[in-house]
Amino acid sequence: MSKEATDLFEKCRQFEDAKRIQAAGVYPFFRPIESTSGSRVVTHGRRRVMIGSNNYLGLTHNARVQEAAKRAIDQYGTGCTGSRFLNGNLTAHEELEARLAKFLGKEACLVFATGFLTNAGVLSCLIGRSDVIYSDRENHASIVEGTRLAIGDTVKFKHNDMEDLERVLKNTRSKYAGALIVADGVFSMSGDILNLPAVAELAKKYQCRLYIDDAHALGVLGSKGQGTEHHFGMVGAADLVMGTFSKSFASLGGYVAGSEEVIHYIKHKARTFMFSAAMPPAAVGTVLECLTIAETEPQHLASLRKNSAKMQRELTAMGYNILGSQTPIVPLLIGDDMTAFAFTQRLYDHGVFATPVVSPAVPEGCALIRTSYMATHTDEDLDYALEVLQKLGREFGIIGSQGRSEELAQIARTHFGRISQGSGVVTAQL
Ligand SMILES: Cc1ncc(COP(=O)(O)O)c(C=O)c1O
C-alpha cells in the first residue's frame, strides 16, 4: 500500500498549543533562573519564593555537599567520557552503590545516568515477549516510556485502586508468563502515597514481581528518607526499588536496587545503562554527601515535614482543595487549564514561583497548581507564599466561595477519587 508523501515537519508548523499560551501572556515554562539559593530564585531580575521545586531537603546549596562535588571534580575530572560498562566506571560509582544498597536495605544497587534512563532501561530489559507489566495510570512518563520500549504487553489499572488492580489481574494474569506490577511510591503530581500493603499482597497472590519508583520518596518517606518500604515498615515488600538523585539528593542520576542476581542481570542487559555515559563525578560526589547527611542529620527531614504540614494545614484552612496529604507535594485544585496558567502567572508577578499541571497530565477541568516545599524554606518564605495564595485564591474565586469550593471538590472526587477539602473536611486516601 503506497502513501502520499508529505512533509514530515508539517506537524511542527501546525503546532499552536504553546504559542497560544505565550500569546495570552501566561506561558509558565522554561523560565530562566539567573541565580538561586534553592528556596529562593532570581528570574527576570526579581527575587521570588520557589514553591515548585523537588529540592525537598534543600541540599543543593548545602556547603558540605558543594565541597564534596568540588572534591570529586579534583579527583576524577568533570566527566566520565563514556559508559560505565566500558571506560567510565569510577570507584565512586561503586562506593555509592554499596552505600545506597545498605541505606535502602537491599542486597545490591546499580546507578544510572538519570532516573528516566533507569525506568526505561530496567523495564525494557526485564520484560520479554510473553510477559506483562501492570502499570498504575498515574505513573511517571519515564515508566510509560519503559513500557513502550518493553516488548511485552502493558495493562493499566486505575490510580492506586487495588480493586481495579485485582480485577485486571483476575482477568489477564493467566495469559502471561512473567508479570511485574509497577507503581510510583509517591506519585509525582498528586503527592499520593502508594498503598503498598495492598499492592504487595496482590503481587504475592497473583505471582507478580513488584517494582516501585521512589523518585519522590527518597529523602522524604521513612525515618531517614529511605523511601516507601521504610515508611510502611515493609522492607523487602518490593522486588525492585528505583529512584533518582534529581530531587532530594540535589543532583542528577538514577538507581535501581534489589537482589544481587537481578541487579547483575540488569547491569549486563539494560541498554540505557550500557550505552549511555556514566553519571559525572561531581554528581556522584554530591550524592555521596547527601547520603551521609540523610544518615546522620535528621534535622533536615524534620524541617521538611514541619514545613509541609504547615502548608497543608494552612492551605486547607484557607479553603483550597488539595490533593495528597502526607508529603511535601501539595497540589491545589484550580479547575480549567487557562485559569491555572493565569493563576500561575499572577503568582509569579507577585514573587511566587510555582508550576501548573494541566491536561493531559490531569483530566480536563482538573488543572492543578503543584506546590511543593523544602526543608530550607523559612517561615518568612512560607508566610509570604500563603499571603499571596490567599489574595489570589479569592481574586480567582477559588477560595472564599462555598459554592465554587464544593464544585471543585466534586470534580476532584469524580476524577481523582479523593480530596482534602478546604474548610477542614479531610478524607484520607489510604
Ligand atoms: C516519579 C518519577 N520517576 C522518574 C523520574 C525521572 O528522574 P530523572 O529526573 O532522574 O530523570 C522522575 C522525574 O521527574 C519522576 O518524577
The ligand as an SDF file (V2000), in Angstrom:
LIG
                    3D

 16 16  0  0  0  0  0  0  0  0999 V2000
    8.2900    9.5820   39.5400 C   0  0  0  0  0  0  0  0  0  0  0  0
    9.4990    9.9070   38.7160 C   0  0  0  0  0  0  0  0  0  0  0  0
   10.2230    8.9050   38.2030 N   0  0  0  0  0  0  0  0  0  0  0  0
   11.3210    9.1360   37.4600 C   0  0  0  0  0  0  0  0  0  0  0  0
   11.7310   10.4270   37.1800 C   0  0  0  0  0  0  0  0  0  0  0  0
   12.9230   10.6390   36.2970 C   0  0  0  0  0  0  0  0  0  0  0  0
   14.0200   11.0310   37.0420 O   0  0  0  0  0  0  0  0  0  0  0  0
   15.2220   11.8750   36.4420 P   0  0  0  0  0  0  0  0  0  0  0  0
   14.9100   13.3090   36.6750 O   0  0  0  0  0  0  0  0  0  0  0  0
   16.4020   11.4080   37.2390 O   0  0  0  0  0  0  0  0  0  0  0  0
   15.3590   11.5160   35.0090 O   0  0  0  0  0  0  0  0  0  0  0  0
   11.0280   11.4930   37.7130 C   0  0  0  0  0  0  0  0  0  0  0  0
   11.4730   12.8820   37.4450 C   0  0  0  0  0  0  0  0  0  0  0  0
   10.7570   13.7470   37.0900 O   0  0  0  0  0  0  0  0  0  0  0  0
    9.8800   11.2380   38.4900 C   0  0  0  0  0  0  0  0  0  0  0  0
    9.1490   12.2470   38.9880 O   0  0  0  0  0  0  0  0  0  0  0  0
  1  2  1  0
  2  3  1  0
  2 15  2  0
  3  4  2  0
  4  5  1  0
  5  6  1  0
  5 12  2  0
  6  7  1  0
  7  8  1  0
  8  9  2  0
  8 10  1  0
  8 11  1  0
 12 13  1  0
 12 15  1  0
 13 14  2  0
 15 16  1  0
M  END
$$$$
